[in-house]
Amino acid sequence: MVNPNSKRRANSNGGGGREKSNNNSKNNMGAWEENTMAILDSSGFKDSQDVHDDRLCFLEAVRSASLASEPSTAPSWRMFDAVFQILVDCNSLELTMASYQLLTELDKRYSRVYVMKSDKTESSSSGIVNLVVVKEAWSPFNLASGGERTAKDLCSLFDSVRFSTLIEDMVQAVNKLSFDLVFKAVGNLLLFQYLVNVLEDDLLPRLTVYKETLNWLLLKESVLNILLVMELDVARKEADMHGLTSRLDGFRLPILEIIVDELTYNRDSLPPFLVVFSEPKWKLEIILQYFSKYITKSSVRTRRSNEKSDGATLRGMLNNFSTAANTKNIVKRVTSGAAQLLLAHAFQACLSLVRDSKQIASSTERIGATLSEICNSLISAFRNLRKTDEGLEITSFAKEALFAAAIVLKRKP
């Protein structure tokens, strides 16, 4: 083991030169990234053949720097994502194969999750097995926890809904047997294979360490578990509403309820959570459940009485702010500041879902109205918030939401 004191002394003696060297290395890495990404940035101004050639040049540049050269340089987040986008979007078999092979080889060289054995100890002759997770590494899956990434960065990544849509597209391609869909079908198959490889590469090292340590948390934090657990909770809830579950199915508190309870009892965490949590479907679901804890319900409720609950939609939630009296009752429990924050983020999630044609089909029932109706209801809700709390200062984020709603209504034919 390295003595930290000796390392600290070394830093004090030669730290200036090393720091300068590190800065030069970072600058060189940044320049290499910009030059390589520039190959793709200029492709929008050329014809399809030029775009094809530029993408091949880009893939070759990444391969040369990150795999073929010694010492090799790991691709940045942007470069990894650009290679993945070529696999997702291209209509060329050559590009599809090249991007798939490059991603596969990069994942082998630069693992996101791997097992590391430490030196043998007096109490253990075989050494201690540790799991190493490179948290800043790029991943094709959107786990909605990257605070440093913008919505634009994350919109290209896969969540459980988009993963399901990919499978549906593959099934349709097989059923139609259309020659025009051959290239796209092959691309989808390779894309699916790559995503499965990523899930496998994330899960298998965790299983190895779990067998040695029995640390369940390692499996709980796997990509596969995070992606599926919320979908399973929602499916279980829907089955329960229709009376299709029994005591034999067991009981576990859904993860969304755990999140909502934490946000309820620790309100200081609400603003940063809404900023960081970027996946629109689940953000809207969490906000709806958050408000449902404070909205008056009927005294007698059964499993089936929940089935047609209007409050379970964005429209139903906004209807609770349709009068000043109702708004006042909610604000007493939630506070006007938290209410405007939740309303603005709910509208942001709604806009994201409406723009994404692949998600809108599965989220329409959660919105419950047309976009114009939602915009009118949002503006009305903020009017009633101001009536209830005349001293309420509308935040810049809420103003942006109201401005967007007004623009949507203005453009309505």
Contacts in CASP RR format, 6 or more apart in sequence:
PFRMAT RR
TARGET T0000
AUTHOR 0000-0000-0000
METHOD contacts of the structure
MODEL  1
MVNPNSKRRANSNGGGGREKSNNNSKNNMGAWEENTMAILDSSGFKDSQD
VHDDRLCFLEAVRSASLASEPSTAPSWRMFDAVFQILVDCNSLELTMASY
QLLTELDKRYSRVYVMKSDKTESSSSGIVNLVVVKEAWSPFNLASGGERT
AKDLCSLFDSVRFSTLIEDMVQAVNKLSFDLVFKAVGNLLLFQYLVNVLE
DDLLPRLTVYKETLNWLLLKESVLNILLVMELDVARKEADMHGLTSRLDG
FRLPILEIIVDELTYNRDSLPPFLVVFSEPKWKLEIILQYFSKYITKSSV
RTRRSNEKSDGATLRGMLNNFSTAANTKNIVKRVTSGAAQLLLAHAFQAC
LSLVRDSKQIASSTERIGATLSEICNSLISAFRNLRKTDEGLEITSFAKE
ALFAAAIVLKRKP
1 119 0 8 1.000
11 18 0 8 1.000
29 73 0 8 1.000
29 76 0 8 1.000
30 76 0 8 1.000
32 65 0 8 1.000
32 73 0 8 1.000
33 76 0 8 1.000
33 78 0 8 1.000
33 79 0 8 1.000
36 58 0 8 1.000
36 61 0 8 1.000
36 62 0 8 1.000
36 65 0 8 1.000
36 79 0 8 1.000
37 58 0 8 1.000
37 78 0 8 1.000
37 79 0 8 1.000
37 82 0 8 1.000
39 54 0 8 1.000
39 57 0 8 1.000
39 58 0 8 1.000
39 61 0 8 1.000
40 54 0 8 1.000
40 55 0 8 1.000
40 58 0 8 1.000
40 82 0 8 1.000
42 54 0 8 1.000
43 50 0 8 1.000
43 51 0 8 1.000
43 54 0 8 1.000
43 55 0 8 1.000
44 51 0 8 1.000
46 54 0 8 1.000
52 92 0 8 1.000
52 94 0 8 1.000
52 95 0 8 1.000
55 86 0 8 1.000
55 90 0 8 1.000
55 95 0 8 1.000
56 94 0 8 1.000
56 95 0 8 1.000
56 98 0 8 1.000
58 82 0 8 1.000
58 83 0 8 1.000
58 86 0 8 1.000
59 83 0 8 1.000
59 86 0 8 1.000
59 95 0 8 1.000
59 98 0 8 1.000
59 99 0 8 1.000
59 102 0 8 1.000
62 75 0 8 1.000
62 79 0 8 1.000
62 83 0 8 1.000
62 102 0 8 1.000
62 106 0 8 1.000
63 102 0 8 1.000
63 105 0 8 1.000
65 72 0 8 1.000
65 73 0 8 1.000
65 75 0 8 1.000
66 72 0 8 1.000
66 73 0 8 1.000
66 74 0 8 1.000
66 75 0 8 1.000
66 106 0 8 1.000
66 109 0 8 1.000
66 110 0 8 1.000
67 102 0 8 1.000
67 105 0 8 1.000
67 106 0 8 1.000
67 109 0 8 1.000
72 109 0 8 1.000
74 109 0 8 1.000
74 110 0 8 1.000
75 83 0 8 1.000
75 106 0 8 1.000
75 110 0 8 1.000
75 138 0 8 1.000
77 136 0 8 1.000
77 138 0 8 1.000
77 149 0 8 1.000
80 103 0 8 1.000
80 106 0 8 1.000
80 138 0 8 1.000
81 138 0 8 1.000
81 153 0 8 1.000
81 156 0 8 1.000
81 157 0 8 1.000
83 99 0 8 1.000
83 102 0 8 1.000
83 103 0 8 1.000
83 106 0 8 1.000
84 99 0 8 1.000
84 103 0 8 1.000
84 138 0 8 1.000
84 140 0 8 1.000
84 156 0 8 1.000
85 156 0 8 1.000
86 95 0 8 1.000
86 99 0 8 1.000
87 96 0 8 1.000
87 99 0 8 1.000
87 100 0 8 1.000
87 103 0 8 1.000
87 187 0 8 1.000
87 190 0 8 1.000
87 191 0 8 1.000
87 194 0 8 1.000
88 156 0 8 1.000
88 191 0 8 1.000
90 96 0 8 1.000
90 99 0 8 1.000
91 183 0 8 1.000
91 184 0 8 1.000
92 183 0 8 1.000
93 183 0 8 1.000
93 186 0 8 1.000
96 183 0 8 1.000
96 186 0 8 1.000
96 187 0 8 1.000
96 190 0 8 1.000
97 190 0 8 1.000
100 190 0 8 1.000
100 191 0 8 1.000
100 193 0 8 1.000
100 194 0 8 1.000
103 194 0 8 1.000
104 194 0 8 1.000
104 197 0 8 1.000
107 197 0 8 1.000
107 198 0 8 1.000
107 201 0 8 1.000
110 134 0 8 1.000
110 137 0 8 1.000
111 134 0 8 1.000
111 201 0 8 1.000
112 133 0 8 1.000
112 134 0 8 1.000
112 137 0 8 1.000
112 139 0 8 1.000
112 201 0 8 1.000
112 202 0 8 1.000
113 131 0 8 1.000
113 132 0 8 1.000
113 133 0 8 1.000
113 134 0 8 1.000
113 201 0 8 1.000
113 202 0 8 1.000
113 205 0 8 1.000
113 206 0 8 1.000
114 131 0 8 1.000
114 132 0 8 1.000
114 205 0 8 1.000
115 129 0 8 1.000
115 130 0 8 1.000
115 131 0 8 1.000
115 132 0 8 1.000
115 205 0 8 1.000
115 208 0 8 1.000
115 209 0 8 1.000
116 129 0 8 1.000
116 130 0 8 1.000
116 131 0 8 1.000
116 132 0 8 1.000
117 127 0 8 1.000
117 128 0 8 1.000
117 129 0 8 1.000
117 130 0 8 1.000
118 127 0 8 1.000
118 128 0 8 1.000
118 129 0 8 1.000
118 130 0 8 1.000
119 127 0 8 1.000
120 126 0 8 1.000
120 127 0 8 1.000
121 127 0 8 1.000
121 128 0 8 1.000
129 208 0 8 1.000
129 209 0 8 1.000
129 212 0 8 1.000
129 213 0 8 1.000
130 209 0 8 1.000
131 205 0 8 1.000
131 206 0 8 1.000
131 209 0 8 1.000
131 218 0 8 1.000
139 157 0 8 1.000
139 198 0 8 1.000
139 223 0 8 1.000
140 157 0 8 1.000
140 158 0 8 1.000
140 194 0 8 1.000
140 195 0 8 1.000
140 198 0 8 1.000
141 157 0 8 1.000
141 158 0 8 1.000
141 159 0 8 1.000
141 195 0 8 1.000
141 198 0 8 1.000
141 223 0 8 1.000
141 227 0 8 1.000
142 154 0 8 1.000
142 157 0 8 1.000
142 158 0 8 1.000
142 159 0 8 1.000
142 278 0 8 1.000
142 279 0 8 1.000
143 223 0 8 1.000
143 226 0 8 1.000
143 227 0 8 1.000
144 154 0 8 1.000
144 159 0 8 1.000
144 276 0 8 1.000
144 277 0 8 1.000
144 278 0 8 1.000
144 279 0 8 1.000
144 282 0 8 1.000
144 283 0 8 1.000
145 276 0 8 1.000
145 277 0 8 1.000
146 154 0 8 1.000
146 276 0 8 1.000
146 278 0 8 1.000
147 275 0 8 1.000
147 276 0 8 1.000
147 278 0 8 1.000
149 278 0 8 1.000
151 278 0 8 1.000
151 352 0 8 1.000
154 278 0 8 1.000
155 356 0 8 1.000
158 166 0 8 1.000
158 195 0 8 1.000
159 227 0 8 1.000
159 279 0 8 1.000
159 281 0 8 1.000
160 227 0 8 1.000
160 228 0 8 1.000
160 230 0 8 1.000
160 231 0 8 1.000
161 281 0 8 1.000
161 358 0 8 1.000
161 359 0 8 1.000
161 362 0 8 1.000
162 358 0 8 1.000
162 359 0 8 1.000
163 195 0 8 1.000
163 227 0 8 1.000
165 358 0 8 1.000
166 188 0 8 1.000
166 191 0 8 1.000
166 192 0 8 1.000
166 195 0 8 1.000
167 192 0 8 1.000
169 184 0 8 1.000
169 188 0 8 1.000
170 185 0 8 1.000
170 188 0 8 1.000
170 189 0 8 1.000
170 192 0 8 1.000
173 181 0 8 1.000
173 184 0 8 1.000
173 185 0 8 1.000
173 188 0 8 1.000
174 185 0 8 1.000
198 223 0 8 1.000
199 223 0 8 1.000
199 224 0 8 1.000
202 222 0 8 1.000
202 223 0 8 1.000
202 224 0 8 1.000
203 219 0 8 1.000
203 222 0 8 1.000
203 223 0 8 1.000
203 224 0 8 1.000
206 218 0 8 1.000
206 219 0 8 1.000
206 221 0 8 1.000
206 222 0 8 1.000
207 219 0 8 1.000
209 215 0 8 1.000
209 218 0 8 1.000
210 216 0 8 1.000
210 218 0 8 1.000
210 219 0 8 1.000
219 225 0 8 1.000
229 255 0 8 1.000
230 254 0 8 1.000
230 255 0 8 1.000
230 256 0 8 1.000
230 282 0 8 1.000
233 254 0 8 1.000
233 255 0 8 1.000
233 256 0 8 1.000
234 256 0 8 1.000
234 285 0 8 1.000
236 245 0 8 1.000
236 249 0 8 1.000
236 254 0 8 1.000
237 254 0 8 1.000
239 245 0 8 1.000
240 303 0 8 1.000
241 303 0 8 1.000
241 304 0 8 1.000
241 306 0 8 1.000
241 307 0 8 1.000
242 303 0 8 1.000
242 304 0 8 1.000
242 307 0 8 1.000
243 303 0 8 1.000
243 304 0 8 1.000
256 282 0 8 1.000
256 285 0 8 1.000
256 286 0 8 1.000
256 289 0 8 1.000
257 289 0 8 1.000
259 286 0 8 1.000
260 286 0 8 1.000
260 289 0 8 1.000
260 290 0 8 1.000
260 293 0 8 1.000
262 269 0 8 1.000
263 269 0 8 1.000
263 270 0 8 1.000
263 273 0 8 1.000
263 286 0 8 1.000
263 290 0 8 1.000
264 290 0 8 1.000
264 293 0 8 1.000
267 335 0 8 1.000
267 338 0 8 1.000
270 338 0 8 1.000
270 341 0 8 1.000
270 342 0 8 1.000
271 341 0 8 1.000
274 283 0 8 1.000
274 341 0 8 1.000
274 342 0 8 1.000
274 345 0 8 1.000
277 283 0 8 1.000
277 286 0 8 1.000
280 348 0 8 1.000
280 349 0 8 1.000
280 350 0 8 1.000
280 352 0 8 1.000
280 353 0 8 1.000
280 356 0 8 1.000
280 359 0 8 1.000
280 363 0 8 1.000
281 349 0 8 1.000
281 353 0 8 1.000
281 359 0 8 1.000
281 362 0 8 1.000
281 363 0 8 1.000
281 366 0 8 1.000
283 345 0 8 1.000
283 346 0 8 1.000
283 348 0 8 1.000
283 349 0 8 1.000
284 314 0 8 1.000
284 346 0 8 1.000
284 349 0 8 1.000
284 350 0 8 1.000
284 353 0 8 1.000
284 363 0 8 1.000
284 366 0 8 1.000
284 367 0 8 1.000
285 366 0 8 1.000
287 317 0 8 1.000
287 342 0 8 1.000
287 345 0 8 1.000
287 346 0 8 1.000
287 349 0 8 1.000
288 311 0 8 1.000
288 312 0 8 1.000
288 313 0 8 1.000
288 314 0 8 1.000
288 317 0 8 1.000
288 346 0 8 1.000
288 366 0 8 1.000
290 342 0 8 1.000
291 317 0 8 1.000
291 320 0 8 1.000
291 330 0 8 1.000
291 334 0 8 1.000
291 342 0 8 1.000
292 311 0 8 1.000
292 312 0 8 1.000
294 330 0 8 1.000
294 333 0 8 1.000
294 334 0 8 1.000
295 311 0 8 1.000
295 317 0 8 1.000
295 320 0 8 1.000
295 330 0 8 1.000
296 329 0 8 1.000
298 305 0 8 1.000
306 312 0 8 1.000
310 316 0 8 1.000
310 319 0 8 1.000
311 317 0 8 1.000
311 319 0 8 1.000
311 320 0 8 1.000
312 366 0 8 1.000
313 365 0 8 1.000
313 366 0 8 1.000
313 367 0 8 1.000
313 368 0 8 1.000
313 369 0 8 1.000
314 346 0 8 1.000
314 350 0 8 1.000
314 366 0 8 1.000
314 367 0 8 1.000
314 368 0 8 1.000
314 369 0 8 1.000
314 374 0 8 1.000
315 367 0 8 1.000
315 368 0 8 1.000
315 369 0 8 1.000
315 373 0 8 1.000
315 374 0 8 1.000
315 377 0 8 1.000
316 368 0 8 1.000
317 346 0 8 1.000
318 343 0 8 1.000
318 374 0 8 1.000
318 377 0 8 1.000
318 378 0 8 1.000
318 380 0 8 1.000
318 381 0 8 1.000
319 377 0 8 1.000
320 326 0 8 1.000
320 327 0 8 1.000
320 330 0 8 1.000
321 327 0 8 1.000
321 330 0 8 1.000
321 339 0 8 1.000
321 343 0 8 1.000
321 377 0 8 1.000
321 380 0 8 1.000
321 381 0 8 1.000
321 384 0 8 1.000
321 385 0 8 1.000
322 377 0 8 1.000
322 380 0 8 1.000
322 381 0 8 1.000
322 384 0 8 1.000
323 384 0 8 1.000
324 384 0 8 1.000
324 387 0 8 1.000
324 388 0 8 1.000
326 384 0 8 1.000
327 339 0 8 1.000
327 381 0 8 1.000
327 384 0 8 1.000
327 385 0 8 1.000
327 387 0 8 1.000
327 388 0 8 1.000
328 388 0 8 1.000
330 339 0 8 1.000
331 339 0 8 1.000
331 385 0 8 1.000
331 388 0 8 1.000
331 389 0 8 1.000
334 342 0 8 1.000
336 385 0 8 1.000
336 388 0 8 1.000
336 389 0 8 1.000
336 392 0 8 1.000
337 392 0 8 1.000
339 385 0 8 1.000
340 382 0 8 1.000
340 385 0 8 1.000
340 392 0 8 1.000
340 394 0 8 1.000
340 395 0 8 1.000
340 398 0 8 1.000
341 395 0 8 1.000
341 397 0 8 1.000
341 398 0 8 1.000
343 378 0 8 1.000
343 381 0 8 1.000
343 382 0 8 1.000
343 385 0 8 1.000
343 398 0 8 1.000
343 401 0 8 1.000
344 395 0 8 1.000
344 397 0 8 1.000
344 398 0 8 1.000
344 400 0 8 1.000
344 401 0 8 1.000
345 397 0 8 1.000
347 374 0 8 1.000
347 378 0 8 1.000
347 401 0 8 1.000
347 404 0 8 1.000
347 405 0 8 1.000
348 401 0 8 1.000
350 367 0 8 1.000
350 371 0 8 1.000
350 374 0 8 1.000
351 371 0 8 1.000
351 404 0 8 1.000
352 359 0 8 1.000
353 359 0 8 1.000
353 360 0 8 1.000
353 363 0 8 1.000
353 367 0 8 1.000
354 360 0 8 1.000
354 367 0 8 1.000
354 371 0 8 1.000
367 374 0 8 1.000
369 377 0 8 1.000
371 408 0 8 1.000
372 408 0 8 1.000
372 409 0 8 1.000
372 412 0 8 1.000
374 405 0 8 1.000
375 405 0 8 1.000
375 406 0 8 1.000
375 408 0 8 1.000
375 409 0 8 1.000
376 405 0 8 1.000
376 409 0 8 1.000
378 401 0 8 1.000
378 402 0 8 1.000
378 405 0 8 1.000
379 402 0 8 1.000
379 405 0 8 1.000
379 406 0 8 1.000
382 394 0 8 1.000
382 398 0 8 1.000
382 402 0 8 1.000
385 392 0 8 1.000
386 392 0 8 1.000
386 394 0 8 1.000
394 402 0 8 1.000
END
